Amino acid sequence: MISARFGGLLSVCTAILMIAFVTTAGAAQSGVVRVSDDPFTSTTAPTGQHKTEVEPDTYAFGSTVVTAFQVGRIANGGASNVGFAVSRNGGHSWSHGFLPATTDAATPPGPFVGGSDASVAFDFRHHTWLISWLGLHELGGGIVDVMVSRSTDDGRTWGAPVSVAATGTFFDKNWTACDNTPASPFFGHCYTEFDNAGLRDLEQMSTSTDGGITWSLPATTADGVHGLGGQPVVQPNGRVVVPFEGITRPGGIRSFTSDDGGLTWNASTLIATISTHEVAGDIRTSPLPSAEVSKDGTVYVVWQDNRFEPDGAANDIVLSTSTEGTTWSPVKRIPIDPVGSGVDHFIPGLGVGGDSAGPRTQLALTYYFYPSADCTAATCQLEVGFTSSRDAGRHWATPRTLAGPMQLDWLAATTQGVMVGDYISTSILAGQHRAVPVFAEATPPTGSVFDQPMAGVRETVTGGGIPMVDDPVLFTGGSAPIDPDTAPAAGPTAF
């Protein structure tokens, strides 16, 4: 996003990129692996904070995982460029580079002063990878275009970007998904969500039927809803479901749908009201949803929420599901820590096994957390957590800490607080029962130079990612397992 929302902003020929190979020493080493590093050093305005990388998205197809993110975060919005990384072995090792023809930091340079909000999709019909992103004509807002960069060679090279929406206004918070079901009547359609910040975050959608080369004019929903952070997912029958955070009235976590391949968009419906705890330490967070879909078309949505905590003093990650995108299940608390533990959970990235369905649907969840919600900018300890479910979210595995603790002054600064990103991402490798998270990890700066790269997890010699446990058990701090349906609840707090 950008501005007061800046989640991060910022002749058409194919540019051949120099791509670095990234791994860590020791073939059998487990733990965190660097996915990418910020190489830029510019000291002329506008300049990003180096070395910082924030706000990744991922998509997995087979053993190939592509991630994209901001590189060189600029304090008042956007970044020096948009980076990408590709793993062809399920996250064990990565090659990385930076999109061409985007900003003046790119090779070759592009027309924008900053880039932001990268989202990754794969179009199976046209065998094309897409990274949609925001191009800033000026810092701090003003005119912002929605762009997409394409790769037709499995992420080895990326072409100069094409426009999704560029009408001289301030677009924000894009997200792209494609219909990859061959039996769908709209197989090969790709959908990009964004909002028009100049019109109070009017939700808009654009559709491509040719692998991202051309895009339809922006369309609004039947109720002209206003919102932010929509994440389209596509059900096997071709219905598109777009969960998002509602802005102004009506608010709440909401969704809207399309049944005609993106020609028209139906009126929005409420998933749940928003009830959230303000995260301490002046770190950028908001209850933006993370959404994915299973093989049977069930849509899973998670976000940070405090309704189950005594006095709403911390955030849990909560879950709601739908089979058609218009009616949604009651909100459930994901029981990462016991109710009342004081642990604050936020910025979730949900993965759903695209080849799993029904009661055996695989879910993987990466998130940031503070061990104690009651902290200050000087004392908060930021960590990255992970848990998973093999039974559609009824039970969850014992959580594990992937990275941290991090001090907040190790993170890139923005006008809205220090930043790891307004979202992170998790993908599940189909048929392999492994989850691949990507997140920003920080270590102490050297002088004025940060050390905040993109990171992932490599578990074994032969593959990356985190194995999905076979028999998930609910983490209860040592007590007997508890069914999440019966977890105690505190009254919701108005947002």
Secondary structure, DSSP 8 states (H G I E B T S, - for coil): -BTTTBSS-----EE----EEE--SSTT--EEEEEE-------SSS---TTBEEEEEEEEETTEEEEEEEEEE-TTS-EEEEEEEEESSTTSSEEEEE-SSSBTTSSS--SBSEEEEEEEEEETTTTEEEEEEEEEEETTEEEEEEEEEEESSTTS-EE--EEEE-SSSBEEEEEEEE---TTSTTTT-EEEEEEEGGGTSEEEEEEESSSSSS----B-BTT--BEE----EE-TTS-EEEEEEE-SSS-EEEEEEESSTTS-B---EEEE-------SSSB------EEEE-TT--EEEEEEE-TTSGGG-S-EEEEEEESSSSS----EEE-SS-TTS--EEEEEEEEE-TT--GGG--EEEEEEEES-SS--TTT--EEEEEEEESSTTSS----EEEEEEE-GGGSEEETTEEES-S--EEEEETTTTEEEEEEE--EEEETTEEEB-EEEEE-SSS--SEE--SS-----TTS----GGG---------
